[in-house]
């Protein structure tokens, strides 16, 4: 039983503290070192959190329009080619008006619609992760979140309790340990 208690007291754990500015985080690190926590057990990091882009902050809408126009034109041309192949290129030009066949008109329209939908979806998906230029984003949507500074302390339970007290004393707040 005594072996288990000695093992658990030497087992390392960690805690995280968040600070609004770097100077407070460095000051806390300095005070922890003065209190006896080894410098290699303390880390100061910048929390990198970039929120996901909103759809209107990406190139998806612009690509959607471009894809619809391009897909319509290409689809209509392919549909026209299909209709000409199916009818063995009969009644080209104004002769097609005299001998009305639905395939001459339906194929380009259907293929144009399919092409418009297909190309616009493909281009919109490809532009969903591409941010717009900063000058194109309006209404303050391009604001970045303030950076937070993390101090990570790894040590024995006694050192962790000391670190938690120091973090709170230095106007930081304790973050969950299971990150």
N, C-alpha and C positions, 0 to 999 in steps of 0.2 A: 504494500500500500504506500509506503514511503517513497518507493521508486516512481510511482505514478505522479505523486504530487511534485517531486523534483523535476520530472519531465515537463509537466504542464506549466511550471513557473518559468522554465527556460524557453518555452515555445513562443515563437514570434508571432505577433499580430500587427495590424496596421490601422491607422485612422487617417482621415482626410479633413482638412480645413480649407474653407474658401475665404478669400479676401478680395475686396474691391480694388485694391491697388498693390503694386509690387513692393513698395516700401514697407507696408504692414506685414506682408508675407516674409520679407527678408529680416525684419525686426524680430518676428516670432521665431524664425530659424536661429537667429543669433542668441535669443534668450534661452531656447531649448538647448543649444550647445553649451551655454554657460551653466545650465542646470545639470549637465552631465550626460546628455544624449549625444552619442557619437555622430559626427557630421555625415558619415556615410549612411546613416539611418534616416536622414532628413533630405527630402527633395522638394524643390520649388519648381512648379510647372505652370504654364499658361493653359487655361482650359480653352481648347479650340472647339467651338461649337458654331457651325454655320447652319442656320435654319434652311430647310428645303426651299427651293425656288417655287414661287407661285406660277401658275400657267401663264399669266399675263406678263411675267418677268422673263419669259423664254422666247425663243424664236418659233415656237410651235404654231402660233396663229399665222405668222407671216408665211411659214412653210406650208400651212394648210391651204392658203389662197393660191400660192404658186403651184402646188401639187394639183389642185382642182383644175386650174387652167391648162397646165401641161398635160394632165391625164385626159382631159376632154379632147384636146387636139390630137394627141397620139391615139387615143381610143377610137375617135371618129375616123382617122386615117386607116387604122387597122380594120375597122368595121367596113369601110368602103372597099378596101382591098379584098376582104372576105366575100362581100357581096358580088364583086366583079369576078372572083374566082369561081364562086358557086354558079353564076349564070354564064360562065365561059366568056366573059367580057362582051356579052351581047348588049346591044342598044346603048352604046356609049354616047355621052353628050346629050343633045336635045332629043335624040331618038328614044331615050328612056322615058321621057314625058309622054310620048305617044303610046307606049306599051307599058302601062303602070304595073310594076311588080313591087310588092311590099318589102321584099328583101333589099331592094335598092335603098330604101329609106329607113327601114327598121334596123338594119345591121349597124350603120354608122351611129344612129342614136343610142342603141343599146350599148354598143362598145364604148361610145363616148362617155356614157353614164358610169359604166363599170370602170373605165380608165380614170375618170375623175375621182371616184371614191377610192380606188386602190392607190393611186399616186398621192392623193391628199393624206390618206392615213399613213402611208409609209413616210412621207416627208414630215408630217406632224410629229410622229414618234421620234424621228431622227432629230428634230429640233427641240424636243421637250427638255433636254438637259443642257442646251446651249443658251447661256444667259444673253439678254439683250445688252446693247451698249448702255453705259451709265446715263448718257444724255437722253435715251429713249424712255427710261423709266421715270415716271412722274409720281407726284403725291407722296414723296418721301418713302417710297417702297424699298429703296435701296439702302435703308439704314442698317448698319451692322449693330449687333448686340454688344454691349460693353464687355470687355474682356474681364474674366475673373482669374485670379491667381490661386493655385492650389498649393498647399503644403502637405506633403505626404510624410508621415512618420511611421516607421516600422520599428518595433521593439517589443520588450516584455510588457506584460499587463501593467506593471508599475510605471514604465516609461510612457505607455499609451495614456494612462490616466493623467500623468503630468502634462503630456502634449495637449490633451483635450482642455485642461484648465488654462493652459497658456494661450491656446487658440481663442477661447472665449474671452480671456482678459485683453487680448489684442484686437478686439472687435471683429473677429472672424466667426464663422459658424461651422459647426461640425457637419461633415458630409457622411453619408452612409459608407460603411467599410467595404461592402461587397460590390465594388464597381467592376 
